[in-house]
Amino acid sequence: MKRCLAMAALLAGCSSPPKGPPDDAALARFGHAGEIAFNQEKPEQAAGQYRAALARARTRDDAAAIADAGFNLATAQLRAGQPQAALETARQLQAELARRGVADPGFELIAATALFRLNDLAAADATAAGLTGSTDASLANAAWFLRGLIADAKADRPGLEKAAGALTRTADAADVAELQARLAHDPALALHAADLRRTALDYRGMARCLALAARFTPDAAAAADLYLRAGRSAAAQGETAEARIWLTEARDHAADTGLRQDADEELQHLAGR
């Protein structure tokens, strides 16, 4: 799985197993199996394969393969809804590579994302801030996008404005649209961001943008429908915390009995997991 440094790409499928001369058949096999599982929306299985790839990379004492397998493992853990595990993997690999004199900023982006998911906003922001000056434009843009999400979560409008304004012309279009929607409280722009994320197969980001559109939609019935759509998508992806929040919002906003019943059924389903 190639390194994808935009935040959305931490969750979406990128492909191609780690490479390092000479080729190692076992390492390639584990990497390929992890890639297949990741692309089939089976991140826990992918994590198991990438863990095996990491062990094999350590067997061959290959720093580049260790970095790639570790990055892929942490990415799969994030996708599996295991931010604490992803954070621990990122920190462990950073320390291991540092002993070899290797610095890999991709692990800092994973750590910042994991900290954000763990609701440690101050630590997430501080970690992401260290990446915004990177000469790698994709990494810097991803860090600014994350800082924008953090600022919005803290109701820090100046911080959100700064992050939105810092995104360059090469930034992901969905990231740009989402931060602009958060600034303008614009449901149409949030739905546009959701469409872009759907096209990119970033369903986690898509669900977040649907909920964002619901948040800014003044019509309660329309908002309820958007929250239901966001909640259903999140539930299907195993994002139970977000699913509960959005399905509860759908139920509470709904005037339509059928929609309220649908939300209740989804919530009961989550409770049985």
Buried (B, 14 or more C-beta within 10 A) or exposed (E): BBBBBBBBBBBBBBEEBBEBEEEBEEBBBBBBBBBBBBBEBBBBBBBBBBBBBBBBBBEEEBBBBBBBBBBBBBBBBBBBBBBEBBBBBBBBBBEBBEEEEBEBBBBBBBBBBBBBBBEBBEBBBEBBBEBBEBEEEBBBBBBBBBBBBBBBBEEBEEBBBBBBEBBEEEBBBBBBBBBBBBBEEBBEBBBBBBBBBBEBBBBBBBBBBBBBBBBBBEEBEBBBBBBBBBBBBBBEBBBBEBBBBBBBBBBEBBEEEEBBEBBBEBBEEBEEE
